């Protein structure tokens, strides 16, 4: 089915997409609150890219060269660079990539489902269910690697039924982008794309044209060539960051080792229904002859969740493909049609609830969720020169209102090994002194105790509590936590 099928998109779906876009724009940088997640890493790198021409994280002057060149997967960083260049240092700009990724994920699910044979109405239900899928939201909404992988691979699939060299070239570029979006999933995404491109696993009614596979390879080469040149400039930093982080993080097979651990599953409450639904759909797909190719691709793309430390975000792409397959089943006249349609309707209801939550938070809690608002509250206190060790929640305020100040990321007390790799060396030195420390109130003392430099300053009295910096919010039923509640430590006032 050609991409021109977008001309037949139902009017109600256009209206729903418009409503979702308004909600996503309203909450950009507010839900989740800006800089309370991993986006600080990409945003710092993007900020330095705009300032110096090289992606790097000066807040992580660590032992693996992050302050020289950043080798976290670059796609999200590039999106953040564009957002900061267009929107400046604002919470909305920090959250802008999540708007783009969520909208593209929904639109591409519709495109893939239609090209696989789903009716416009069934494909539309699948597209809207994206906004309620927690596994997808955790990757795209939080501006993380997995959201970019999902969008790039779905873009590849949307071009698979399209004939011609240009489409093949585009497929190669998108596979390259999917690989660069997250290194650990790159082998799985690449293998899935190769099996589809070679026609070994067919998801669509049309047969692939193997004569254009060289154009796909060319597109892939064009996508990764700039990154390879970048690696060539900083081979030592690339090796140190990728290998050190990988050794500290991957290969644990947590899901398999903790499968019978009740506490483990309690931590997955929000995504457990989706995980179970994905498992059931996989079984059904393997049992149905015409759906085994879909089952094979979904299983292959879900393997990282079995091999790496388990995070439901790793299932997001498989869940998106499950929605596409459910839309196809909901369009056929067999016993699966009502079951699949009921599942899609449930997804739309979940999406309605999530969009309602995001919209209400964006409207009612905006003032307490904008990290830039911390800046004016900090100005009366940050009067002494010297380094500031700060929680990532303060990144936006410090970079925006105190751009001249040296700023190191004070990692929270609970930081796991793969995060601790990037801790600033100065904060590990008990002889180093930060002038100020700005940390989460609920774990303030534990965070100071974790870093030898901060612990020494606290012990000798050069870091004493100066103020509690809070942005209060209006509590809502499902959004009661205060995102910005920090305690400032510094030299004792005269």
C-alpha positions in Angstrom: 0.0 0.0 0.0 1.6 3.3 -1.1 2.4 6.1 1.3 -0.2 8.2 -0.7 -2.7 6.4 1.6 -2.2 9.3 3.9 -4.7 11.1 1.7 -7.3 8.9 3.2 -6.5 9.6 6.8 -9.9 9.9 8.7 -10.9 13.4 9.7 -11.3 12.2 13.3 -7.7 11.1 13.4 -6.4 14.4 12.1 -8.4 16.1 14.9 -7.0 13.7 17.5 -3.4 14.3 16.3 -4.1 18.0 16.5 -5.3 17.7 20.0 -2.4 15.5 21.0 0.1 18.0 19.5 -1.4 20.9 21.5 -1.1 18.9 24.7 2.5 17.8 24.0 3.5 21.4 23.2 1.8 22.6 26.4 3.7 20.1 28.5 7.1 20.2 26.7 9.7 20.5 29.5 7.0 20.4 32.2 5.9 16.8 32.2 8.2 15.2 33.0 9.8 18.3 34.4 12.9 19.5 32.4 16.2 18.1 33.5 14.9 15.6 36.0 15.8 12.8 33.7 18.6 11.7 31.4 18.1 14.7 29.1 20.7 16.7 31.0 23.4 14.6 29.4 22.3 15.3 25.9 21.4 18.9 26.6 24.8 19.7 28.1 26.5 18.2 25.1 24.2 20.1 22.7 24.8 23.3 24.6 28.6 22.9 24.3 28.3 21.9 20.7 26.6 25.2 20.0 29.1 27.1 22.1 32.4 25.4 21.0 31.6 23.3 17.9 32.4 20.1 19.7 29.8 17.9 21.6 31.2 17.5 25.1 30.0 17.6 28.7 32.1 20.0 30.8 29.9 19.1 33.8 31.4 15.6 33.6 35.1 16.3 33.6 35.7 12.6 34.2 38.4 10.1 33.6 37.0 8.9 30.2 37.2 12.2 28.3 33.6 13.4 28.4 34.8 17.0 28.8 36.8 16.6 25.6 34.3 14.9 23.3 31.0 13.2 24.1 30.4 9.8 22.7 27.0 9.0 24.1 24.7 8.0 21.2 24.5 11.2 19.2 21.0 11.3 17.7 19.2 12.8 20.7 22.1 15.2 21.2 21.6 16.5 17.6 17.9 16.9 18.2 18.6 18.9 21.4 21.1 21.0 19.5 18.5 21.9 17.0 15.9 22.6 19.7 18.3 24.9 21.7 19.4 26.7 18.5 15.8 27.4 17.6 14.2 27.9 21.1 17.1 29.0 23.3 17.8 27.9 26.8 14.2 27.2 27.9 12.4 24.2 29.4 10.2 24.1 26.3 13.3 23.7 24.1 14.7 21.0 26.3 11.5 19.1 26.0 10.8 19.9 22.3 12.4 16.6 20.9 9.8 14.7 22.9 7.0 16.4 21.0 8.6 15.5 17.7 9.4 11.9 18.7 5.9 11.2 20.1 4.1 12.7 17.1 6.3 10.9 14.6 5.9 7.6 16.5 2.1 7.9 16.2 2.1 8.9 12.6 4.5 6.2 11.6 2.5 3.5 13.4 -0.4 4.6 11.3 1.7 4.4 8.1 3.2 1.0 8.8 -0.2 -0.5 9.8 -1.9 0.8 6.7 0.9 -0.5 4.4 0.6 -3.9 6.2 -3.1 -4.0 5.3 -5.0 -2.4 8.1 -8.0 -0.2 7.5 -7.8 3.5 8.1 -9.9 3.2 11.2 -8.0 0.3 12.8 -4.6 1.9 11.9 -5.9 5.2 13.4 -6.8 3.4 16.7 -3.3 1.9 16.8 -1.7 5.3 16.1 -3.6 6.9 19.0 -2.8 4.0 21.4 0.8 5.1 21.1 0.1 8.0 23.4 -1.0 5.6 26.1 1.8 3.0 25.8 4.0 3.4 28.8 6.9 1.6 27.2 6.9 4.1 24.4 6.2 7.1 26.5 9.2 6.3 28.8 11.5 6.4 25.8 10.1 9.3 23.7 8.5 11.5 26.3 11.6 11.5 28.5 13.9 12.4 25.5 15.9 9.2 25.6 17.7 6.9 23.2 14.8 4.4 22.8 12.4 7.0 21.4 14.8 7.9 18.6 15.4 4.2 17.8 11.7 3.6 17.6 11.0 6.5 15.2 14.0 5.7 13.0 13.1 2.0 12.6 9.4 2.8 12.0 10.5 5.2 9.4 12.5 2.4 7.8 9.5 0.2 7.8 7.3 2.8 6.3 9.6 3.0 3.3 9.9 -0.8 2.8 6.9 -1.1 0.4 8.0 2.0 -1.6 9.8 1.2 -4.8 12.8 2.9 -6.2 16.4 3.9 -5.3 15.4 7.0 -3.4 13.3 5.0 -1.0 16.1 2.4 -0.6 18.6 5.2 0.1 16.2 6.6 2.7 15.8 3.2 4.4 19.6 3.0 4.7 19.9 6.4 6.3 17.2 5.5 8.8 18.7 2.2 9.7 22.0 4.1 10.3 20.2 6.7 12.4 18.5 3.9 14.5 21.9 2.3 15.2 23.5 5.6 16.2 20.5 6.4 18.4 21.5 3.7 20.9 24.6 1.5 20.4 23.4 -1.5 22.5 20.3 -2.1 20.3 22.1 -1.4 17.0 23.0 -5.0 16.2 19.4 -6.1 16.8 17.9 -3.2 14.8 20.5 -3.8 12.0 19.8 -7.5 11.8 16.0 -6.9 11.7 16.4 -4.4 8.9 18.7 -6.8 6.9 16.2 -9.6 7.2 13.4 -7.4 6.0 15.4 -5.8 3.2 16.6 -9.1 1.9 13.0 -10.5 1.9 13.7 -13.2 4.5 11.0 -11.8 6.7 8.1 -10.2 5.0 5.8 -7.8 6.9 4.0 -6.3 3.9 2.1 -7.8 0.9 4.6 -6.4 -1.6 7.8 -8.3 -2.5 11.1 -6.5 -1.8 13.3 -5.5 -4.7 16.8 -6.9 -3.9 18.3 -5.0 -6.8 18.2 -1.8 -4.8 19.9 -3.2 -1.7 23.1 -1.5 -2.6 21.3 1.8 -2.4 20.2 0.9 1.1 23.8 0.1 1.9 24.9 3.5 0.5 22.3 5.3 2.6 23.5 3.5 5.7 27.1 4.5 4.9 26.1 8.1 4.4 24.4 8.1 7.8 27.3 6.7 9.8 30.2 8.3 7.9 30.2 11.7 9.8 30.1 9.8 13.1 33.1 7.6 12.0 35.0 10.7 11.1 34.2 12.1 14.6 35.4 8.9 16.2 38.6 9.2 14.1 39.3 12.6 15.7 38.9 11.3 19.3 39.6 7.5 19.2 40.8 7.3 22.8 37.7 9.1 24.2 35.4 7.0 22.2 37.0 3.7 23.3 37.1 4.8 27.0 33.5 6.0 27.1 31.9 3.2 25.2 33.9 0.3 26.7 33.9 1.6 30.3 30.2 2.3 30.3 29.4 -1.0 28.5 31.5 -3.0 31.0 29.6 -1.3 33.9 26.1 -1.7 32.5 25.4 -4.4 29.9 25.3 -8.2 29.8 23.5 -8.8 33.1 20.3 -10.5 31.8 18.4 -9.0 34.7 15.0 -10.1 33.5 16.0 -13.7 33.3 17.8 -13.7 36.6 15.1 -11.9 38.5 12.0 -13.4 36.8 10.7 -14.9 40.1 11.6 -11.8 42.2 8.2 -10.3 43.3 10.0 -7.0 44.2 11.3 -6.7 40.7 7.9 -7.0 39.1 6.4 -4.5 41.6 8.8 -1.9 40.1 7.3 -2.6 36.7 3.6 -2.0 37.7 2.9 0.7 35.1 4.3 -1.3 32.2 3.4 -4.8 33.3 0.0 -4.9 31.4 1.8 -4.0 28.2 4.5 -6.5 28.7 2.0 -9.3 29.3 -0.1 -8.2 26.3 3.1 -8.2 24.1 3.9 -11.7 25.3 0.4 -12.9 24.5 0.4 -11.3 21.1 3.8 -12.8 20.3 2.5 -16.3 21.1 -0.6 -15.7 18.9 1.6 -14.4 16.1 3.9 -17.4 16.1 0.8 -19.6 15.9 -0.7 -17.8 13.0 1.1 -18.6 9.7 0.7 -15.2 8.1 2.0 -13.3 11.2 5.2 -15.3 12.0 7.4 -12.7 10.3 6.0 -10.1 12.6 6.6 -12.3 15.6 10.2 -12.9 14.5 10.9 -9.2 14.2 9.2 -8.3 17.4 11.1 -11.0 19.3 14.4 -10.0 17.8 13.8 -6.3 18.8 12.8 -7.4 22.3 15.9 -9.4 23.0 17.8 -6.4 24.5 15.3 -6.5 27.3 16.4 -10.1 28.1 20.1 -9.5 27.7 20.6 -6.1 29.3 19.5 -4.6 32.7 15.8 -4.7 32.3 14.0 -1.5 31.4 10.5 -1.5 29.9 11.7 1.2 27.4 13.6 -1.6 25.6 10.2 -3.1 24.7 8.8 0.1 23.2 9.6 -0.7 19.6 8.2 -4.2 19.9 5.0 -2.7 21.4 4.7 -0.3 18.5 5.0 -3.2 16.1 2.4 -5.1 18.1 0.0 -2.2 17.7 0.5 -2.3 14.0 -0.2 -6.1 13.9 -3.2 -5.6 16.1 -4.5 -3.1 13.6 -4.1 -5.6 10.8 -5.9 -8.3 12.7 -8.7 -5.8 13.6 -9.2 -5.3 9.8 -9.7 -9.0 8.9 -12.8 -11.0 9.2 -11.9 -13.8 11.6 -12.2 -14.5 15.3 -9.3 -12.2 16.1 -11.0 -9.1 14.8 -13.1 -8.2 17.9 -10.3 -9.2 20.3 -7.8 -7.0 18.5 -10.3 -4.1 18.1 -11.1 -4.3 21.9 -7.3 -4.2 22.7 -6.9 -1.1 20.5 -9.8 0.7 22.0 -8.3 0.0 25.5 -5.1 1.6 24.2 -7.0 4.6 23.0 -8.6 5.0 26.5 -5.2 4.8 28.1 -4.0 7.4 25.7 -6.9 9.7 26.5 -6.1 9.4 30.2 -2.4 10.1 29.7 -3.0 13.1 27.4 -5.5 14.4 30.0 -2.9 14.0 32.8 -0.2 15.7 30.7 -2.5 18.6 29.7 -3.7 19.2 33.2 -0.1 19.2 34.5 1.0 21.6 31.7 -1.8 24.0 32.6 -2.0 23.8 36.4 1.6 23.1 37.5 3.6 25.0 34.9 5.2 27.5 37.4 6.5 24.7 39.6 7.9 22.6 36.8 10.1 25.0 34.8 13.7 24.6 35.9 14.6 28.0 34.6 12.6 29.5 37.5 15.3 28.4 39.9 17.7 31.1 38.6 16.2 34.2 40.3 15.9 32.2 43.6 19.6 31.3 43.5 21.0 34.8 42.7 21.0 36.2 46.2 23.1 33.2 47.5 25.6 32.5 44.7 27.8 35.5 45.6 31.2 33.8 46.2 33.5 32.8 43.2 34.3 29.1 42.7 32.9 25.8 41.5 29.3 24.8 42.0 28.5 21.1 42.4 24.9 20.8 41.5 22.1 18.3 40.9 21.0 18.0 37.3 17.7 19.7 38.1 19.7 23.0 38.4 21.3 22.7 35.0 18.9 24.9 33.1 19.0 27.7 35.7 22.8 27.6 36.1 23.6 27.5 32.3 21.0 30.2 31.6 21.6 32.7 34.5 25.1 31.9 35.5 26.9 30.9 32.3 30.2 32.1 33.6 30.2 29.8 36.6 32.2 26.5 36.6 29.6 23.8 37.2 30.1 20.1 37.9 27.4 17.5 38.1 27.0 16.3 41.6 25.7 12.8 41.1 22.9 11.7 43.4 23.6 9.2 46.2 21.9 6.3 44.3 23.9 6.6 41.1 24.6 3.2 39.6 28.1 2.1 38.3 27.3 3.0 34.6 26.5 6.6 35.8 29.4 6.9 38.2 31.8 6.3 35.3 31.1 9.9 34.3 31.6 11.5 37.7 33.9 14.5 37.6 37.4 13.6 38.9 37.5 16.8 41.0 34.6 15.6 43.1 36.4 12.3 43.8 39.4 14.2 45.2 39.1 14.9 48.9 41.5 17.8 48.6 39.2 19.6 46.1 36.7 22.2 47.4 33.5 23.2 45.7 32.3 26.6 46.8 28.6 25.6 46.6 26.7 22.4 46.5 23.1 22.3 45.3 21.4 18.9 45.8 18.1 17.2 46.1 16.7 17.9 49.6 15.4 14.4 50.3 18.9 12.8 49.7 21.1 15.9 50.4 23.3 14.5 53.1 23.7 11.2 51.4 24.6 12.9 48.1 27.3 15.0 49.8 28.7 11.9 51.6 29.0 10.1 48.3 31.5 12.5 46.7 34.8 12.7 48.7 35.3 16.4 47.8 31.8 17.3 49.0 32.0 15.1 52.1 35.3 16.8 53.1 33.8 20.2 52.6 30.8 19.3 54.7 33.0 17.8 57.5 35.3 20.9 57.8 32.3 23.3 57.7 33.0 25.0 54.3 29.7 23.6 53.1 26.8 24.4 55.4 23.1 24.6 54.6 22.2 28.1 53.3 18.7 27.7 51.8 16.1 25.4 50.6 15.2 26.2 47.0 11.7 25.0 46.1 9.3 25.5 43.3 5.9 24.6 44.8 3.2 23.0 42.7 -0.5 22.5 43.0 -1.0 18.8 43.9 -3.0 16.8 41.3 -4.3 13.2 41.9 -1.5 11.6 39.8 1.1 14.4 40.0 1.8 15.2 43.6 5.6 15.0 43.7 7.5 18.4 43.7 10.1 18.1 40.9 12.3 20.9 42.1 13.1 20.8 45.8 16.8 21.5 46.4 19.0 22.4 49.3 21.9 24.9 48.8 25.1 24.4 50.8 28.0 26.9 50.8 30.3 29.0 52.9 29.0 30.2 56.2 27.6 33.7 55.9 29.7 36.4 57.6 
